[in-house]
Amino acid sequence: MSLVAGELISENKKRQFEIIEIITENPNMNLNELLKLQRELKQLMNENTRAKKLEILKYKIASGIWNKDKYGCISIKTIAEMRNAGLDIAFMAKYFGISKSSLNNCIYNDRKAYRKHFNKDLSSKNKQFWLSE
């Protein structure tokens, strides 16, 4: 899945509407074709559900690491912990409401502190979890 969850859902939704339109416009459709379209529709719906659940899980993990009430700003330690949890820069930037370049600049400006908290092996292992889901 190379698309972001939101993009995947919108692509799947488009295809779902196409399938529904095909089914409604062709009431005398061959049974095998109808079953094939129904299976595809069910598969697309399952992918949407899975993508939404992953997005919710990522937000819960990010919220657990970064307590907005307690901390007013994003610390390097917080960024490193989120990266250790397997979250990518694009997701974190979206979560914090900032650009990816701003987040990368923040990491770059305090490289020593970031390297102190960042565990590349742990991050790789957890990133594989997100890719496998």
C-alpha positions as CSV (number, residue, x, y, z in Angstrom):
1,M,0.0,0.0,0.0
2,S,1.9,3.0,-1.2
3,L,-1.0,5.4,-0.9
4,V,-1.8,7.2,2.3
5,A,-4.8,5.8,4.1
6,G,-7.0,8.7,3.2
7,E,-6.1,8.5,-0.5
8,L,-6.6,4.7,-0.4
9,I,-10.1,5.2,1.0
10,S,-11.1,7.8,-1.5
11,E,-9.8,5.6,-4.4
12,N,-11.7,2.6,-3.0
13,K,-14.8,4.7,-2.5
14,K,-14.7,5.7,-6.2
15,R,-14.4,2.1,-7.3
16,Q,-17.2,1.1,-4.9
17,F,-19.6,3.7,-6.4
18,E,-18.6,2.4,-9.9
19,I,-19.5,-1.1,-8.9
20,I,-22.8,-0.1,-7.4
21,E,-23.6,1.9,-10.5
22,I,-22.8,-1.1,-12.8
23,I,-25.0,-3.4,-10.7
24,T,-27.9,-1.0,-10.6
25,E,-27.8,-0.1,-14.3
26,N,-27.6,-3.8,-15.4
27,P,-30.4,-5.7,-13.6
28,N,-30.1,-8.6,-16.1
29,M,-26.4,-9.2,-15.4
30,N,-24.9,-12.6,-15.6
31,L,-24.8,-14.3,-12.1
32,N,-21.1,-15.0,-12.3
33,E,-20.3,-11.3,-13.2
34,L,-22.6,-10.2,-10.4
35,L,-20.8,-12.4,-7.9
36,K,-17.4,-11.2,-9.1
37,L,-18.5,-7.6,-8.6
38,Q,-19.9,-8.3,-5.2
39,R,-16.6,-10.0,-4.1
40,E,-14.7,-7.0,-5.3
41,L,-17.0,-4.6,-3.5
42,K,-16.7,-6.6,-0.3
43,Q,-12.9,-6.6,-0.6
44,L,-12.8,-2.8,-1.1
45,M,-15.0,-2.3,1.9
46,N,-12.7,-4.4,4.0
47,E,-9.7,-2.5,2.9
48,N,-11.4,0.8,3.8
49,T,-12.2,-0.5,7.2
50,R,-8.7,-1.8,7.8
51,A,-7.2,1.5,6.6
52,K,-9.4,3.5,8.9
53,K,-8.6,1.2,11.9
54,L,-4.9,1.6,11.2
55,E,-5.2,5.4,11.1
56,I,-7.1,5.4,14.4
57,L,-4.5,3.2,16.0
58,K,-1.7,5.4,14.8
59,Y,-3.5,8.5,16.3
60,K,-4.0,6.6,19.6
61,I,-0.3,5.7,19.7
62,A,0.7,9.3,18.8
63,S,-1.7,10.7,21.5
64,G,-0.3,8.3,24.1
65,I,3.3,9.5,23.4
66,W,2.5,13.2,23.1
67,N,0.2,14.5,25.7
68,K,-1.1,17.8,24.4
69,D,-2.4,19.0,27.7
70,K,0.9,18.4,29.5
71,Y,3.3,19.6,26.8
72,G,2.7,22.7,24.8
73,C,5.3,22.0,22.1
74,I,6.9,19.1,20.3
75,S,10.2,17.9,21.8
76,I,12.9,16.0,20.1
77,K,12.4,13.2,22.5
78,T,8.7,13.0,21.6
79,I,9.6,12.9,17.9
80,A,12.2,10.1,18.5
81,E,9.7,8.1,20.6
82,M,7.1,8.3,17.8
83,R,9.7,7.3,15.2
84,N,10.6,4.4,17.5
85,A,6.9,3.4,17.5
86,G,7.2,3.0,13.7
87,L,5.3,6.2,12.7
88,D,6.7,7.9,9.6
89,I,7.5,11.6,9.2
90,A,4.5,12.2,6.9
91,F,2.0,10.8,9.4
92,M,3.6,12.8,12.3
93,A,3.6,16.0,10.3
94,K,-0.1,15.5,9.6
95,Y,-0.8,14.6,13.2
96,F,0.9,17.8,14.5
97,G,-0.5,19.9,11.7
98,I,2.9,21.0,10.4
99,S,4.8,20.4,7.2
100,K,7.2,17.5,6.7
101,S,10.1,19.9,6.1
102,S,9.4,21.7,9.3
103,L,9.6,18.4,11.2
104,N,12.7,17.3,9.4
105,N,14.3,20.7,10.1
106,C,13.5,20.3,13.8
107,I,15.2,16.9,13.8
108,Y,18.2,18.2,11.8
109,N,18.7,21.3,14.1
110,D,19.0,19.0,17.2
111,R,20.6,15.9,15.7
112,K,22.5,15.0,18.9
113,A,19.4,14.8,21.1
114,Y,17.5,13.0,18.4
115,R,20.2,10.3,18.0
116,K,20.3,9.9,21.7
117,H,16.7,8.9,21.8
118,F,16.2,7.3,18.4
119,N,16.6,3.5,18.1
120,K,16.9,2.6,14.4
121,D,16.5,-1.2,15.0
122,L,13.3,-0.7,17.1
123,S,11.9,1.8,14.5
124,S,12.6,-0.7,11.6
125,K,10.9,-3.5,13.5
126,N,7.8,-1.4,14.3
127,K,7.7,0.1,10.8
128,Q,7.4,-3.5,9.5
129,F,4.3,-3.9,11.7
130,W,2.6,-0.9,10.0
131,L,3.5,-2.2,6.6
132,S,2.3,-5.7,7.3
133,E,-1.2,-4.6,8.5
